[in-house]
Amino acid sequence: MSRKIAGFLVAVAAFMIFEWINLGFNLGDGRTTAFYVVHGVLVAVNLVLAIVLAVIGVRGLRRAKP
């Protein structure tokens, strides 16, 4: 994996973490329980995906030739 691709993966992961945590805090009150369950699952799955991408990107950066 090239350094560009690895850096891109880390950048995408950082953006995803910021965006989904921000969405989680901005969910309004007064919605149904189903709304919060669905969005909670979406936030959790996307944060796990972001962590996986970050790990792959960091490993790629460490292994890439300068």
Helices and strands as residue ranges (DSSP letters): H 3-26, H 33-63
